[in-house]
Amino acid sequence: MEEKKTGVEKVQPQDGSPKKVMYALTAVAVILAAALAYIWISKASLVNELNLEKEDLTAQMIALQNDYATLSSDYDSINMQLDSSREEVSQLIDRIKRTDATNRAKIRQYEKELGTLRSIMKSYIYQIDSLNTLNQKLTADAAAARREAAESRRQSEELSKTVENLSDQVAVGAVVKGRGIRLDAYNASNKITDRSSRVVRLMTTLSLVENELAPKGPMRVYIRVKGPDGTLLTNADQRTFELDGEPMVCSASREVDYQGQEVEMSIYLNDIEDYVKGIYTVDVYTEKALLGSAELMLR
């Protein structure tokens, strides 16, 4: 007789298939974890490098500040310029400290400003050395003129003219400097505001520092105001001026009577259609040089 077959057949297990799937998933999880760890470590390393760059830049600025502190001259006009540059260095150090190290654009900008301030310091050193050398020469020539005055009146007069001509050279190249440059926004009630939607005009304030060597008389000061996108803000009152032979368009300007004494002044920029959120910059010029810059944040 044939054996009866049961209605239920035994299912044979597949050769370790669930374990293989589990091992594969575990391997993928390990790889993903390793990739995430690598990305996190790389990011942390980059941030650390940027922080080190910022610290190094700050240290260089402090070293430059110390160099400026030890620099002095016997000339009031140069000392005024040195004070202005020292203030710029101090402000830049403060800006660097308040800037996040990951803001690479700003850090690169500050590095360029550091280079500019170093170049300015070198020019001060050269100017002081040149004036000291010239002063020594003037002293020597004056002594020689006094010794030779007894020989003849003609020689005395010629030597006196030489001394006067050398003295005049001290005043050659005197340039007026600016300090305390500030950019503010005003609303319709003539009050300072930082809200872009309420701004009706901008005002730039500054002081032209005292400089007895500078030419006296009318002097026009120009401002170039740029919006957050770098576009120059202009209206119907815009002018064109030349700096180092290059024509430049300004946002606004004002003429003052400069008599060698410090002059406080302000320049308004009106009739701009609208203002947007962001950082506005102003560069202040005379027809001789750039006096300085300032920033304004509108929200």
Secondary structure, 3 states (H helix, E strand, C coil): CCCCCCCCCCCCCCCCHHHHHHHHHHHHHHHHHHHHHHHHHHHHHHHHHHHHHHHHHHHHHHHHHHHHHCCCCCCHHHHHHHHHHHHHHHHHHHHHHHCCCCCHHHHHHHHHHHHHHHHHHHHHHHHHHHHHHHHHHHHHHHHHHHHHCCCCHHHHHHHHHHHHHHHHHHHCCCCCCEEEEEEEEECCCCCECCCHHHCCEEEEEEEECCCCCCCCEEEEEEEEEECCCCCECCCCCCEEEEECCEEEEECEEEEEEECCCCEEEEEEECCCCCCCCEEEEEEEECCCCEEEEEEEEEC
